[in-house]
Amino acid sequence: MYVCSCFGITEEQVREHANAGACTPRQVASASKAGTDCGSCVRRIQGLLGRGTCPRRAVLEQDGTGEAAPASMPAPGTPAPAPAAVAVAATSRAA
C-alpha cells in the first residue's frame, strides 16, 4: 500500500528504510523524499516506525528533541569547542 502518493513510496519501502536505520520520519524523508512535498504522509510514516527499538533511539530521547544532532554539532553533554580558537582566526584575517 502507498504511504506517500507524491513520490510513490510504499509501506514496504518505509519498513526497509527503518530496517536500514531510519528512526524518524525526517530520516525516512532523507532516504526517500517521502513526506517532503505535501506532508500528509508524515503521521503514517511515524505510525509505521512506531516506538520500537532503534539503535539511536536512546540518544535521541536523551537529547529531548526527537532528532539527531547534525554531524557538525557536538552530541548532547559534549562541551563546545573553545571560542578562543575562533577569535584568533578572525584576528589573523584582519591583520
PDB file of N, CA, C and O in Angstrom:
ATOM      1  N   MET A   1       0.844  -1.175   0.000  1.00  0.00           N
ATOM      2  CA  MET A   1       0.000   0.000   0.000  1.00  0.00           C
ATOM      3  C   MET A   1       0.896   1.248   0.000  1.00  0.00           C
ATOM      4  O   MET A   1       1.939   1.280   0.653  1.00  0.00           O
ATOM      5  N   TYR A   2       0.468   2.259  -0.739  1.00  0.00           N
ATOM      6  CA  TYR A   2       1.238   3.503  -0.798  1.00  0.00           C
ATOM      7  C   TYR A   2       1.066   4.314   0.474  1.00  0.00           C
ATOM      8  O   TYR A   2      -0.040   4.457   0.995  1.00  0.00           O
ATOM      9  N   VAL A   3       2.175   4.838   0.959  1.00  0.00           N
ATOM     10  CA  VAL A   3       2.186   5.737   2.105  1.00  0.00           C
ATOM     11  C   VAL A   3       2.269   7.166   1.589  1.00  0.00           C
ATOM     12  O   VAL A   3       1.531   8.039   2.046  1.00  0.00           O
ATOM     13  N   CYS A   4       3.156   7.402   0.648  1.00  0.00           N
ATOM     14  CA  CYS A   4       3.371   8.734   0.068  1.00  0.00           C
ATOM     15  C   CYS A   4       2.991   8.675  -1.406  1.00  0.00           C
ATOM     16  O   CYS A   4       3.715   8.112  -2.227  1.00  0.00           O
ATOM     17  N   SER A   5       1.845   9.266  -1.724  1.00  0.00           N
ATOM     18  CA  SER A   5       1.415   9.245  -3.121  1.00  0.00           C
ATOM     19  C   SER A   5       2.182  10.261  -3.954  1.00  0.00           C
ATOM     20  O   SER A   5       2.252  10.121  -5.175  1.00  0.00           O
ATOM     21  N   CYS A   6       2.761  11.282  -3.322  1.00  0.00           N
ATOM     22  CA  CYS A   6       3.535  12.286  -4.064  1.00  0.00           C
ATOM     23  C   CYS A   6       4.771  11.663  -4.717  1.00  0.00           C
ATOM     24  O   CYS A   6       5.124  12.019  -5.842  1.00  0.00           O
ATOM     25  N   PHE A   7       5.427  10.733  -4.016  1.00  0.00           N
ATOM     26  CA  PHE A   7       6.654  10.132  -4.519  1.00  0.00           C
ATOM     27  C   PHE A   7       6.542   8.621  -4.710  1.00  0.00           C
ATOM     28  O   PHE A   7       7.538   7.967  -5.016  1.00  0.00           O
ATOM     29  N   GLY A   8       5.344   8.056  -4.535  1.00  0.00           N
ATOM     30  CA  GLY A   8       5.135   6.631  -4.774  1.00  0.00           C
ATOM     31  C   GLY A   8       5.883   5.728  -3.811  1.00  0.00           C
ATOM     32  O   GLY A   8       6.383   4.677  -4.212  1.00  0.00           O
ATOM     33  N   ILE A   9       5.967   6.123  -2.534  1.00  0.00           N
ATOM     34  CA  ILE A   9       6.680   5.335  -1.524  1.00  0.00           C
ATOM     35  C   ILE A   9       5.678   4.422  -0.821  1.00  0.00           C
ATOM     36  O   ILE A   9       4.622   4.867  -0.372  1.00  0.00           O
ATOM     37  N   THR A  10       6.026   3.140  -0.732  1.00  0.00           N
ATOM     38  CA  THR A  10       5.134   2.149  -0.128  1.00  0.00           C
ATOM     39  C   THR A  10       5.483   1.880   1.333  1.00  0.00           C
ATOM     40  O   THR A  10       6.548   2.266   1.816  1.00  0.00           O
ATOM     41  N   GLU A  11       4.558   1.207   2.025  1.00  0.00           N
ATOM     42  CA  GLU A  11       4.817   0.789   3.410  1.00  0.00           C
ATOM     43  C   GLU A  11       6.070  -0.062   3.470  1.00  0.00           C
ATOM     44  O   GLU A  11       6.885   0.093   4.379  1.00  0.00           O
ATOM     45  N   GLU A  12       6.231  -0.953   2.515  1.00  0.00           N
ATOM     46  CA  GLU A  12       7.397  -1.841   2.500  1.00  0.00           C
ATOM     47  C   GLU A  12       8.693  -1.037   2.380  1.00  0.00           C
ATOM     48  O   GLU A  12       9.686  -1.367   3.028  1.00  0.00           O
ATOM     49  N   GLN A  13       8.691   0.005   1.566  1.00  0.00           N
ATOM     50  CA  GLN A  13       9.893   0.829   1.424  1.00  0.00           C
ATOM     51  C   GLN A  13      10.207   1.569   2.724  1.00  0.00           C
ATOM     52  O   GLN A  13      11.373   1.702   3.096  1.00  0.00           O
ATOM     53  N   VAL A  14       9.172   2.050   3.415  1.00  0.00           N
ATOM     54  CA  VAL A  14       9.390   2.707   4.704  1.00  0.00           C
ATOM     55  C   VAL A  14       9.980   1.715   5.689  1.00  0.00           C
ATOM     56  O   VAL A  14      10.903   2.052   6.430  1.00  0.00           O
ATOM     57  N   ARG A  15       9.455   0.483   5.705  1.00  0.00           N
ATOM     58  CA  ARG A  15       9.996  -0.551   6.601  1.00  0.00           C
ATOM     59  C   ARG A  15      11.448  -0.880   6.258  1.00  0.00           C
ATOM     60  O   ARG A  15      12.258  -1.122   7.153  1.00  0.00           O
ATOM     61  N   GLU A  16      11.777  -0.890   4.974  1.00  0.00           N
ATOM     62  CA  GLU A  16      13.160  -1.151   4.559  1.00  0.00           C
ATOM     63  C   GLU A  16      14.091  -0.054   5.073  1.00  0.00           C
ATOM     64  O   GLU A  16      15.190  -0.338   5.551  1.00  0.00           O
ATOM     65  N   HIS A  17      13.649   1.195   4.974  1.00  0.00           N
ATOM     66  CA  HIS A  17      14.465   2.306   5.484  1.00  0.00           C
ATOM     67  C   HIS A  17      14.609   2.205   7.001  1.00  0.00           C
ATOM     68  O   HIS A  17      15.674   2.489   7.549  1.00  0.00           O
ATOM     69  N   ALA A  18      13.533   1.799   7.677  1.00  0.00           N
ATOM     70  CA  ALA A  18      13.594   1.621   9.131  1.00  0.00           C
ATOM     71  C   ALA A  18      14.579   0.507   9.484  1.00  0.00           C
ATOM     72  O   ALA A  18      15.362   0.645  10.424  1.00  0.00           O
ATOM     73  N   ASN A  19      14.541  -0.574   8.748  1.00  0.00           N
ATOM     74  CA  ASN A  19      15.472  -1.681   8.995  1.00  0.00           C
ATOM     75  C   ASN A  19      16.914  -1.277   8.706  1.00  0.00           C
ATOM     76  O   ASN A  19      17.850  -1.842   9.271  1.00  0.00           O
ATOM     77  N   ALA A  20      17.085  -0.292   7.820  1.00  0.00           N
ATOM     78  CA  ALA A  20      18.427   0.195   7.491  1.00  0.00           C
ATOM     79  C   ALA A  20      18.909   1.257   8.479  1.00  0.00           C
ATOM     80  O   ALA A  20      20.034   1.745   8.367  1.00  0.00           O
ATOM     81  N   GLY A  21      18.047   1.622   9.462  1.00  0.00           N
ATOM     82  CA  GLY A  21      18.497   2.542  10.495  1.00  0.00           C
ATOM     83  C   GLY A  21      17.716   3.825  10.640  1.00  0.00           C
ATOM     84  O   GLY A  21      17.996   4.598  11.556  1.00  0.00           O
ATOM     85  N   ALA A  22      16.736   4.094   9.768  1.00  0.00           N
ATOM     86  CA  ALA A  22      15.935   5.305   9.903  1.00  0.00           C
ATOM     87  C   ALA A  22      15.011   5.166  11.111  1.00  0.00           C
ATOM     88  O   ALA A  22      14.248   4.205  11.210  1.00  0.00           O
ATOM     89  N   CYS A  23      15.086   6.130  12.028  1.00  0.00           N
ATOM     90  CA  CYS A  23      14.296   6.077  13.256  1.00  0.00           C
ATOM     91  C   CYS A  23      13.201   7.144  13.300  1.00  0.00           C
ATOM     92  O   CYS A  23      12.292   7.064  14.126  1.00  0.00           O
ATOM     93  N   THR A  24      13.279   8.128  12.429  1.00  0.00           N
ATOM     94  CA  THR A  24      12.327   9.238  12.448  1.00  0.00           C
ATOM     95  C   THR A  24      11.792   9.476  11.041  1.00  0.00           C
ATOM     96  O   THR A  24      12.424   9.077  10.063  1.00  0.00           O
ATOM     97  N   PRO A  25      10.627  10.124  10.931  1.00  0.00           N
ATOM     98  CA  PRO A  25      10.120  10.472   9.601  1.00  0.00           C
ATOM     99  C   PRO A  25      11.118  11.319   8.805  1.00  0.00           C
ATOM    100  O   PRO A  25      11.204  11.187   7.584  1.00  0.00           O
ATOM    101  N   ARG A  26      11.862  12.177   9.481  1.00  0.00           N
ATOM    102  CA  ARG A  26      12.841  13.009   8.787  1.00  0.00           C
ATOM    103  C   ARG A  26      13.931  12.148   8.163  1.00  0.00           C
ATOM    104  O   ARG A  26      14.383  12.440   7.056  1.00  0.00           O
ATOM    105  N   GLN A  27      14.357  11.105   8.844  1.00  0.00           N
ATOM    106  CA  GLN A  27      15.385  10.216   8.295  1.00  0.00           C
ATOM    107  C   GLN A  27      14.837   9.418   7.116  1.00  0.00           C
ATOM    108  O   GLN A  27      15.553   9.172   6.145  1.00  0.00           O
ATOM    109  N   VAL A  28      13.562   9.011   7.197  1.00  0.00           N
ATOM    110  CA  VAL A  28      12.925   8.340   6.061  1.00  0.00           C
ATOM    111  C   VAL A  28      12.851   9.308   4.887  1.00  0.00           C
ATOM    112  O   VAL A  28      13.102   8.921   3.745  1.00  0.00           O
ATOM    113  N   ALA A  29      12.506  10.566   5.161  1.00  0.00           N
ATOM    114  CA  ALA A  29      12.429  11.580   4.105  1.00  0.00           C
ATOM    115  C   ALA A  29      13.781  11.796   3.446  1.00  0.00           C
ATOM    116  O   ALA A  29      13.859  11.958   2.228  1.00  0.00           O
ATOM    117  N   SER A  30      14.842  11.799   4.234  1.00  0.00           N
ATOM    118  CA  SER A  30      16.188  11.977   3.669  1.00  0.00           C
ATOM    119  C   SER A  30      16.549  10.840   2.727  1.00  0.00           C
ATOM    120  O   SER A  30      17.260  11.043   1.743  1.00  0.00           O
ATOM    121  N   ALA A  31      16.063   9.656   3.027  1.00  0.00           N
ATOM    122  CA  ALA A  31      16.391   8.487   2.217  1.00  0.00           C
ATOM    123  C   ALA A  31      15.461   8.317   1.013  1.00  0.00           C
ATOM    124  O   ALA A  31      15.858   7.722   0.011  1.00  0.00           O
ATOM    125  N   SER A  32      14.217   8.836   1.097  1.00  0.00           N
ATOM    126  CA  SER A  32      13.236   8.513   0.060  1.00  0.00           C
ATOM    127  C   SER A  32      12.425   9.696  -0.469  1.00  0.00           C
ATOM    128  O   SER A  32      11.705   9.540  -1.456  1.00  0.00           O
ATOM    129  N   LYS A  33      12.516  10.860   0.146  1.00  0.00           N
ATOM    130  CA  LYS A  33      11.715  12.048  -0.153  1.00  0.00           C
ATOM    131  C   LYS A  33      10.293  11.964   0.389  1.00  0.00           C
ATOM    132  O   LYS A  33       9.556  12.948   0.320  1.00  0.00           O
ATOM    133  N   ALA A  34       9.889  10.813   0.926  1.00  0.00           N
ATOM    134  CA  ALA A  34       8.532  10.680   1.470  1.00  0.00           C
ATOM    135  C   ALA A  34       8.314  11.707   2.570  1.00  0.00           C
ATOM    136  O   ALA A  34       9.131  11.824   3.483  1.00  0.00           O
ATOM    137  N   GLY A  35       7.224  12.447   2.488  1.00  0.00           N
ATOM    138  CA  GLY A  35       6.895  13.439   3.492  1.00  0.00           C
ATOM    139  C   GLY A  35       7.449  14.816   3.220  1.00  0.00           C
ATOM    140  O   GLY A  35       7.258  15.724   4.030  1.00  0.00           O
ATOM    141  N   THR A  36       8.133  15.000   2.099  1.00  0.00           N
ATOM    142  CA  THR A  36       8.759  16.295   1.832  1.00  0.00           C
ATOM    143  C   THR A  36       7.956  17.185   0.895  1.00  0.00           C
ATOM    144  O   THR A  36       8.337  18.332   0.666  1.00  0.00           O
ATOM    145  N   ASP A  37       6.847  16.680   0.346  1.00  0.00           N
ATOM    146  CA  ASP A  37       6.060  17.514  -0.564  1.00  0.00           C
ATOM    147  C   ASP A  37       4.835  18.049   0.174  1.00  0.00           C
ATOM    148  O   ASP A  37       4.906  19.138   0.744  1.00  0.00           O
ATOM    149  N   CYS A  38       3.736  17.338   0.184  1.00  0.00           N
ATOM    150  CA  CYS A  38       2.531  17.849   0.835  1.00  0.00           C
ATOM    151  C   CYS A  38       2.529  17.576   2.338  1.00  0.00           C
ATOM    152  O   CYS A  38       1.864  18.287   3.090  1.00  0.00           O
ATOM    153  N   GLY A  39       3.266  16.553   2.786  1.00  0.00           N
ATOM    154  CA  GLY A  39       3.382  16.254   4.212  1.00  0.00           C
ATOM    155  C   GLY A  39       2.263  15.429   4.806  1.00  0.00           C
ATOM    156  O   GLY A  39       2.297  15.125   5.999  1.00  0.00           O
ATOM    157  N   SER A  40       1.271  15.057   4.012  1.00  0.00           N
ATOM    158  CA  SER A  40       0.136  14.325   4.577  1.00  0.00           C
ATOM    159  C   SER A  40       0.499  12.909   5.021  1.00  0.00           C
ATOM    160  O   SER A  40      -0.271  12.292   5.757  1.00  0.00           O
ATOM    161  N   CYS A  41       1.631  12.383   4.604  1.00  0.00           N
ATOM    162  CA  CYS A  41       2.015  11.015   4.955  1.00  0.00           C
ATOM    163  C   CYS A  41       2.903  10.932   6.191  1.00  0.00           C
ATOM    164  O   CYS A  41       3.226   9.831   6.637  1.00  0.00           O
ATOM    165  N   VAL A  42       3.303  12.061   6.752  1.00  0.00           N
ATOM    166  CA  VAL A  42       4.269  12.042   7.857  1.00  0.00           C
ATOM    167  C   VAL A  42       3.732  11.262   9.053  1.00  0.00           C
ATOM    168  O   VAL A  42       4.466  10.484   9.661  1.00  0.00           O
ATOM    169  N   ARG A  43       2.471  11.459   9.395  1.00  0.00           N
ATOM    170  CA  ARG A  43       1.900  10.717  10.539  1.00  0.00           C
ATOM    171  C   ARG A  43       1.835   9.222  10.257  1.00  0.00           C
ATOM    172  O   ARG A  43       2.048   8.411  11.158  1.00  0.00           O
ATOM    173  N   ARG A  44       1.547   8.857   9.031  1.00  0.00           N
ATOM    174  CA  ARG A  44       1.510   7.438   8.678  1.00  0.00           C
ATOM    175  C   ARG A  44       2.912   6.834   8.776  1.00  0.00           C
ATOM    176  O   ARG A  44       3.072   5.708   9.247  1.00  0.00           O
ATOM    177  N   ILE A  45       3.919   7.576   8.335  1.00  0.00           N
ATOM    178  CA  ILE A  45       5.303   7.108   8.445  1.00  0.00           C
ATOM    179  C   ILE A  45       5.663   6.925   9.914  1.00  0.00           C
ATOM    180  O   ILE A  45       6.268   5.921  10.287  1.00  0.00           O
ATOM    181  N   GLN A  46       5.289   7.900  10.751  1.00  0.00           N
ATOM    182  CA  GLN A  46       5.556   7.788  12.191  1.00  0.00           C
ATOM    183  C   GLN A  46       4.877   6.548  12.760  1.00  0.00           C
ATOM    184  O   GLN A  46       5.457   5.841  13.584  1.00  0.00           O
ATOM    185  N   GLY A  47       3.658   6.285  12.324  1.00  0.00           N
ATOM    186  CA  GLY A  47       2.952   5.086  12.783  1.00  0.00           C
ATOM    187  C   GLY A  47       3.665   3.808  12.380  1.00  0.00           C
ATOM    188  O   GLY A  47       3.716   2.856  13.159  1.00  0.00           O
ATOM    189  N   LEU A  48       4.214   3.775  11.182  1.00  0.00           N
ATOM    190  CA  LEU A  48       4.950   2.590  10.731  1.00  0.00           C
ATOM    191  C   LEU A  48       6.255   2.423  11.500  1.00  0.00           C
ATOM    192  O   LEU A  48       6.665   1.304  11.807  1.00  0.00           O
ATOM    193  N   LEU A  49       6.904   3.539  11.808  1.00  0.00           N
ATOM    194  CA  LEU A  49       8.151   3.458  12.580  1.00  0.00           C
ATOM    195  C   LEU A  49       7.874   3.027  14.010  1.00  0.00           C
ATOM    196  O   LEU A  49       8.672   2.305  14.608  1.00  0.00           O
ATOM    197  N   GLY A  50       6.751   3.466  14.562  1.00  0.00           N
ATOM    198  CA  GLY A  50       6.353   3.079  15.911  1.00  0.00           C
ATOM    199  C   GLY A  50       7.343   3.522  16.967  1.00  0.00           C
ATOM    200  O   GLY A  50       8.151   4.424  16.745  1.00  0.00           O
ATOM    201  N   ARG A  51       7.269   2.887  18.096  1.00  0.00           N
ATOM    202  CA  ARG A  51       8.155   3.194  19.217  1.00  0.00           C
ATOM    203  C   ARG A  51       9.035   1.996  19.530  1.00  0.00           C
ATOM    204  O   ARG A  51       9.449   1.806  20.673  1.00  0.00           O
ATOM    205  N   GLY A  52       9.319   1.196  18.526  1.00  0.00           N
ATOM    206  CA  GLY A  52      10.156   0.015  18.719  1.00  0.00           C
ATOM    207  C   GLY A  52      11.596   0.384  18.993  1.00  0.00           C
ATOM    208  O   GLY A  52      11.951   1.559  19.081  1.00  0.00           O
ATOM    209  N   THR A  53      12.414  -0.637  19.125  1.00  0.00           N
ATOM    210  CA  THR A  53      13.827  -0.388  19.415  1.00  0.00           C
ATOM    211  C   THR A  53      14.518   0.180  18.192  1.00  0.00           C
ATOM    212  O   THR A  53      14.270  -0.234  17.060  1.00  0.00           O
ATOM    213  N   CYS A  54      15.365   1.110  18.444  1.00  0.00           N
ATOM    214  CA  CYS A  54      16.153   1.742  17.399  1.00  0.00           C
ATOM    215  C   CYS A  54      17.538   1.961  17.979  1.00  0.00           C
ATOM    216  O   CYS A  54      17.653   2.429  19.112  1.00  0.00           O
ATOM    217  N   PRO A  55      18.593   1.641  17.243  1.00  0.00           N
ATOM    218  CA  PRO A  55      19.942   1.780  17.795  1.00  0.00           C
ATOM    219  C   PRO A  55      20.237   3.176  18.331  1.00  0.00           C
ATOM    220  O   PRO A  55      20.980   3.314  19.302  1.00  0.00           O
ATOM    221  N   ARG A  56      19.674   4.206  17.720  1.00  0.00           N
ATOM    222  CA  ARG A  56      19.957   5.578  18.156  1.00  0.00           C
ATOM    223  C   ARG A  56      18.854   6.165  19.024  1.00  0.00           C
ATOM    224  O   ARG A  56      18.977   7.306  19.470  1.00  0.00           O
ATOM    225  N   ARG A  57      17.775   5.419  19.277  1.00  0.00           N
ATOM    226  CA  ARG A  57      16.632   5.985  19.992  1.00  0.00           C
ATOM    227  C   ARG A  57      17.015   6.477  21.387  1.00  0.00           C
ATOM    228  O   ARG A  57      16.516   7.518  21.812  1.00  0.00           O
ATOM    229  N   ALA A  58      17.873   5.777  22.108  1.00  0.00           N
ATOM    230  CA  ALA A  58      18.269   6.214  23.450  1.00  0.00           C
ATOM    231  C   ALA A  58      18.945   7.580  23.390  1.00  0.00           C
ATOM    232  O   ALA A  58      18.695   8.431  24.244  1.00  0.00           O
ATOM    233  N   VAL A  59      19.791   7.797  22.399  1.00  0.00           N
ATOM    234  CA  VAL A  59      20.462   9.087  22.246  1.00  0.00           C
ATOM    235  C   VAL A  59      19.450  10.164  21.895  1.00  0.00           C
ATOM    236  O   VAL A  59      19.516  11.272  22.429  1.00  0.00           O
ATOM    237  N   LEU A  60      18.516   9.857  21.005  1.00  0.00           N
ATOM    238  CA  LEU A  60      17.507  10.834  20.604  1.00  0.00           C
ATOM    239  C   LEU A  60      16.636  11.238  21.784  1.00  0.00           C
ATOM    240  O   LEU A  60      16.308  12.414  21.941  1.00  0.00           O
ATOM    241  N   GLU A  61      16.258  10.269  22.617  1.00  0.00           N
ATOM    242  CA  GLU A  61      15.397  10.579  23.759  1.00  0.00           C
ATOM    243  C   GLU A  61      16.157  11.357  24.830  1.00  0.00           C
ATOM    244  O   GLU A  61      15.563  12.186  25.519  1.00  0.00           O
ATOM    245  N   GLN A  62      17.451  11.108  24.985  1.00  0.00           N
ATOM    246  CA  GLN A  62      18.256  11.880  25.933  1.00  0.00           C
ATOM    247  C   GLN A  62      18.326  13.333  25.504  1.00  0.00           C
ATOM    248  O   GLN A  62      18.268  14.238  26.336  1.00  0.00           O
ATOM    249  N   ASP A  63      18.452  13.556  24.195  1.00  0.00           N
ATOM    250  CA  ASP A  63      18.543  14.904  23.641  1.00  0.00           C
ATOM    251  C   ASP A  63      17.235  15.658  23.877  1.00  0.00           C
ATOM    252  O   ASP A  63      17.248  16.866  24.112  1.00  0.00           O
ATOM    253  N   GLY A  64      16.117  14.953  23.817  1.00  0.00           N
ATOM    254  CA  GLY A  64      14.821  15.569  24.057  1.00  0.00           C
ATOM    255  C   GLY A  64      14.197  16.202  22.834  1.00  0.00           C
ATOM    256  O   GLY A  64      13.054  16.654  22.902  1.00  0.00           O
ATOM    257  N   THR A  65      14.903  16.253  21.720  1.00  0.00           N
ATOM    258  CA  THR A  65      14.354  16.888  20.531  1.00  0.00           C
ATOM    259  C   THR A  65      13.696  15.889  19.600  1.00  0.00           C
ATOM    260  O   THR A  65      12.878  16.277  18.766  1.00  0.00           O
ATOM    261  N   GLY A  66      14.028  14.626  19.721  1.00  0.00           N
ATOM    262  CA  GLY A  66      13.496  13.633  18.810  1.00  0.00           C
ATOM    263  C   GLY A  66      14.269  13.551  17.508  1.00  0.00           C
ATOM    264  O   GLY A  66      13.949  12.734  16.646  1.00  0.00           O
ATOM    265  N   GLU A  67      15.283  14.390  17.358  1.00  0.00           N
ATOM    266  CA  GLU A  67      16.100  14.380  16.154  1.00  0.00           C
ATOM    267  C   GLU A  67      17.571  14.279  16.556  1.00  0.00           C
ATOM    268  O   GLU A  67      17.981  14.797  17.595  1.00  0.00           O
ATOM    269  N   ALA A  68      18.336  13.619  15.735  1.00  0.00           N
ATOM    270  CA  ALA A  68      19.764  13.512  16.000  1.00  0.00           C
ATOM    271  C   ALA A  68      20.437  14.848  15.716  1.00  0.00           C
ATOM    272  O   ALA A  68      20.026  15.585  14.820  1.00  0.00           O
ATOM    273  N   ALA A  69      21.458  15.145  16.476  1.00  0.00           N
ATOM    274  CA  ALA A  69      22.219  16.372  16.235  1.00  0.00           C
ATOM    275  C   ALA A  69      22.988  16.229  14.929  1.00  0.00           C
ATOM    276  O   ALA A  69      23.501  15.147  14.643  1.00  0.00           O
ATOM    277  N   PRO A  70      23.084  17.295  14.123  1.00  0.00           N
ATOM    278  CA  PRO A  70      23.877  17.213  12.901  1.00  0.00           C
ATOM    279  C   PRO A  70      25.318  16.826  13.226  1.00  0.00           C
ATOM    280  O   PRO A  70      25.806  17.079  14.328  1.00  0.00           O
ATOM    281  N   ALA A  71      25.981  16.220  12.269  1.00  0.00           N
ATOM    282  CA  ALA A  71      27.344  15.734  12.495  1.00  0.00           C
ATOM    283  C   ALA A  71      28.289  16.854  12.903  1.00  0.00           C
ATOM    284  O   ALA A  71      29.263  16.607  13.614  1.00  0.00           O
ATOM    285  N   SER A  72      28.020  18.074  12.471  1.00  0.00           N
ATOM    286  CA  SER A  72      28.916  19.178  12.798  1.00  0.00           C
ATOM    287  C   SER A  72      28.721  19.691  14.217  1.00  0.00           C
ATOM    288  O   SER A  72      29.543  20.462  14.711  1.00  0.00           O
ATOM    289  N   MET A  73      27.655  19.279  14.875  1.00  0.00           N
ATOM    290  CA  MET A  73      27.395  19.727  16.237  1.00  0.00           C
ATOM    291  C   MET A  73      27.810  18.645  17.221  1.00  0.00           C
ATOM    292  O   MET A  73      27.704  17.459  16.909  1.00  0.00           O
ATOM    293  N   PRO A  74      28.282  19.029  18.404  1.00  0.00           N
ATOM    294  CA  PRO A  74      28.646  18.018  19.396  1.00  0.00           C
ATOM    295  C   PRO A  74      27.403  17.314  19.923  1.00  0.00           C
ATOM    296  O   PRO A  74      26.317  17.892  19.936  1.00  0.00           O
ATOM    297  N   ALA A  75      27.558  16.092  20.349  1.00  0.00           N
ATOM    298  CA  ALA A  75      26.463  15.350  20.946  1.00  0.00           C
ATOM    299  C   ALA A  75      26.061  16.027  22.244  1.00  0.00           C
ATOM    300  O   ALA A  75      26.867  16.734  22.848  1.00  0.00           O
ATOM    301  N   PRO A  76      24.808  15.818  22.687  1.00  0.00           N
ATOM    302  CA  PRO A  76      24.377  16.428  23.940  1.00  0.00           C
ATOM    303  C   PRO A  76      25.312  16.057  25.080  1.00  0.00           C
ATOM    304  O   PRO A  76      25.699  14.897  25.226  1.00  0.00           O
ATOM    305  N   GLY A  77      25.671  17.047  25.884  1.00  0.00           N
ATOM    306  CA  GLY A  77      26.554  16.823  27.011  1.00  0.00           C
ATOM    307  C   GLY A  77      28.031  16.972  26.675  1.00  0.00           C
ATOM    308  O   GLY A  77      28.874  16.955  27.572  1.00  0.00           O
ATOM    309  N   THR A  78      28.357  17.119  25.385  1.00  0.00           N
ATOM    310  CA  THR A  78      29.742  17.296  24.968  1.00  0.00           C
ATOM    311  C   THR A  78      30.059  18.788  24.942  1.00  0.00           C
ATOM    312  O   THR A  78      29.303  19.567  24.362  1.00  0.00           O
ATOM    313  N   PRO A  79      31.169  19.196  25.563  1.00  0.00           N
ATOM    314  CA  PRO A  79      31.483  20.622  25.563  1.00  0.00           C
ATOM    315  C   PRO A  79      31.764  21.140  24.151  1.00  0.00           C
ATOM    316  O   PRO A  79      32.311  20.425  23.311  1.00  0.00           O
ATOM    317  N   ALA A  80      31.384  22.383  23.907  1.00  0.00           N
ATOM    318  CA  ALA A  80      31.632  23.025  22.614  1.00  0.00           C
ATOM    319  C   ALA A  80      33.101  23.398  22.504  1.00  0.00           C
ATOM    320  O   ALA A  80      33.782  23.515  23.523  1.00  0.00           O
ATOM    321  N   PRO A  81      33.605  23.586  21.284  1.00  0.00           N
ATOM    322  CA  PRO A  81      34.998  23.990  21.132  1.00  0.00           C
ATOM    323  C   PRO A  81      35.245  25.355  21.780  1.00  0.00           C
ATOM    324  O   PRO A  81      34.334  26.174  21.900  1.00  0.00           O
ATOM    325  N   ALA A  82      36.465  25.576  22.183  1.00  0.00           N
ATOM    326  CA  ALA A  82      36.823  26.826  22.853  1.00  0.00           C
ATOM    327  C   ALA A  82      36.646  28.010  21.907  1.00  0.00           C
ATOM    328  O   ALA A  82      37.104  27.951  20.766  1.00  0.00           O
ATOM    329  N   PRO A  83      35.993  29.084  22.354  1.00  0.00           N
ATOM    330  CA  PRO A  83      35.791  30.238  21.482  1.00  0.00           C
ATOM    331  C   PRO A  83      37.092  30.966  21.149  1.00  0.00           C
ATOM    332  O   PRO A  83      37.135  31.706  20.167  1.00  0.00           O
ATOM    333  N   ALA A  84      38.141  30.782  21.926  1.00  0.00           N
ATOM    334  CA  ALA A  84      39.416  31.464  21.671  1.00  0.00           C
ATOM    335  C   ALA A  84      39.958  31.120  20.293  1.00  0.00           C
ATOM    336  O   ALA A  84      40.543  31.976  19.630  1.00  0.00           O
ATOM    337  N   ALA A  85      39.771  29.871  19.849  1.00  0.00           N
ATOM    338  CA  ALA A  85      40.274  29.459  18.541  1.00  0.00           C
ATOM    339  C   ALA A  85      39.592  30.250  17.433  1.00  0.00           C
ATOM    340  O   ALA A  85      40.237  30.613  16.450  1.00  0.00           O
ATOM    341  N   VAL A  86      38.319  30.520  17.573  1.00  0.00           N
ATOM    342  CA  VAL A  86      37.579  31.286  16.581  1.00  0.00           C
ATOM    343  C   VAL A  86      38.062  32.732  16.578  1.00  0.00           C
ATOM    344  O   VAL A  86      38.260  33.314  15.512  1.00  0.00           O
ATOM    345  N   ALA A  87      38.255  33.318  17.756  1.00  0.00           N
ATOM    346  CA  ALA A  87      38.698  34.700  17.853  1.00  0.00           C
ATOM    347  C   ALA A  87      40.081  34.879  17.243  1.00  0.00           C
ATOM    348  O   ALA A  87      40.343  35.894  16.597  1.00  0.00           O
ATOM    349  N   VAL A  88      40.958  33.920  17.437  1.00  0.00           N
ATOM    350  CA  VAL A  88      42.306  34.001  16.876  1.00  0.00           C
ATOM    351  C   VAL A  88      42.224  33.985  15.358  1.00  0.00           C
ATOM    352  O   VAL A  88      42.914  34.759  14.695  1.00  0.00           O
ATOM    353  N   ALA A  89      41.401  33.127  14.807  1.00  0.00           N
ATOM    354  CA  ALA A  89      41.266  33.044  13.355  1.00  0.00           C
ATOM    355  C   ALA A  89      40.725  34.357  12.796  1.00  0.00           C
ATOM    356  O   ALA A  89      41.196  34.813  11.754  1.00  0.00           O
ATOM    357  N   ALA A  90      39.773  34.962  13.445  1.00  0.00           N
ATOM    358  CA  ALA A  90      39.199  36.227  12.980  1.00  0.00           C
ATOM    359  C   ALA A  90      40.233  37.340  13.065  1.00  0.00           C
ATOM    360  O   ALA A  90      40.288  38.190  12.177  1.00  0.00           O
ATOM    361  N   THR A  91      41.049  37.356  14.105  1.00  0.00           N
ATOM    362  CA  THR A  91      42.082  38.379  14.273  1.00  0.00           C
ATOM    363  C   THR A  91      43.157  38.219  13.195  1.00  0.00           C
ATOM    364  O   THR A  91      43.680  39.208  12.681  1.00  0.00           O
ATOM    365  N   SER A  92      43.477  36.991  12.862  1.00  0.00           N
ATOM    366  CA  SER A  92      44.522  36.734  11.865  1.00  0.00           C
ATOM    367  C   SER A  92      44.128  37.291  10.507  1.00  0.00           C
ATOM    368  O   SER A  92      44.977  37.813   9.785  1.00  0.00           O
ATOM    369  N   ARG A  93      42.854  37.187  10.149  1.00  0.00           N
ATOM    370  CA  ARG A  93      42.394  37.666   8.856  1.00  0.00           C
ATOM    371  C   ARG A  93      42.391  39.193   8.802  1.00  0.00           C
ATOM    372  O   ARG A  93      42.628  39.786   7.750  1.00  0.00           O
ATOM    373  N   ALA A  94      42.122  39.815   9.932  1.00  0.00           N
ATOM    374  CA  ALA A  94      42.050  41.274   9.959  1.00  0.00           C
ATOM    375  C   ALA A  94      43.424  41.929   9.800  1.00  0.00           C
ATOM    376  O   ALA A  94      43.507  43.076   9.361  1.00  0.00           O
ATOM    377  N   ALA A  95      44.484  41.234  10.141  1.00  0.00           N
ATOM    378  CA  ALA A  95      45.830  41.818  10.116  1.00  0.00           C
ATOM    379  C   ALA A  95      46.400  41.904   8.743  1.00  0.00           C
ATOM    380  O   ALA A  95      47.525  42.374   8.571  1.00  0.00           O
TER     381      ALA A  95
END
